[in-house]
Amino acid sequence: MESLEYIILETAFGILSIVCALMLLGKPPKPDAGKIRQRIHFMDFVKGAAIVAVIALHAVNEANAGRVLNDYIWFGVPLFILVSGYLLGKRYEHGLEVISYVKKFFFRVVGIYSIFFSIAYFMNNGLRFDVPGFFLDWLLGRIGNYYFIPLIVQLYLIFLIINKHRQAIASWWFLLLVFCASLAFRIWDTDLQNPDWNTNPFSLVFFGRFAFYFVFGICLSQFEIWKIGAKKTAAIAVAGFALIALRFCMTGGVFLGYFYPVLAFFSLHSIVHTTKGIPLVASAENCLAAVGRNSLVIYLAHGVPLYFMSRLIGENGGIFGYFAIIGLTLAISYAISVLFVGYYWLAARKFFGFHPTQDDG
């Protein structure tokens, strides 16, 4: 169990970081009821950066290099959840129709997950098919790192309740309450997962420790993210990292804290806006945005390419081998995602009459 000092410091510095962010963001503008919804390029870029971080984190376990990055690249999954909260909040800011929402959610997430899970299950178990075991594993995402999908499913369903009380969740006190609850769930999960990761699959798949990022994304959806100035988001990031530095001075140890993925988000925003006139940076941003548009499929597909690239390059490839594993895994997974997405939506239209919109791609 974490020490009392850790819990107090993590809670105090997290609350200070949230208050600083809310103060610097200021009052959100009034919603424009006549605005046309469009795909948000920056959020695709963030999802692309997040999936690269996820692959890099998983590659550390396969290659004998990159372990020094472990403490800094864990923000991938929290970023996905923050972006999901933002996009749902923005997409349904004027209300939603439940049946349409569930149908769209099923095709966008559950259907894709079920296909990849079934393939992975039979690759692991061969012809030994146990029906109860299959469905339990499917519910828990108990293959590889698939736990993230049932977790995001819970958040999508909870959004149905949250969306009815948008004004309440926009309040700073509610955000602080969710932060404290999520931090408590993370400490609880960390304790249950000792000594080995995934010791307790039920706590691993429970959404509680990630709820803050989701709710923060929904609160952030009150803003037009592409209209927030780079100076403002840079100030939020600087204030947050200054608090991390203060904590280092107090404890003598570097600990990025639970709020770190939010600081990573605002840092990315500031960097992209500051460097948007540089052609090379714009090209890199567009590449990551293209990856981000297929991030769910890449997440589900990257396990097998990562395994084979790790065996091909080996554990003795050093830091260059580590980055080669990441690059090749990403390239192969992206190619798989492009093929899969095209045929998947074709089948959805032909057999189920489901016509995806631009933000379903």
PyMOL commands that set and color helices and strands:
alter all, ss='L'
color gray80, all
select helices_A, chain A and resi 4-25+41-60+67-69+76-91+98-125+131-140+148-169+172-193+201-205+207-220+225-227+230-251+260-274+279-293+295-301+303-313+318-352+358-360
alter helices_A, ss='H'
color red, helices_A
deselect
rebuild
show_as cartoon
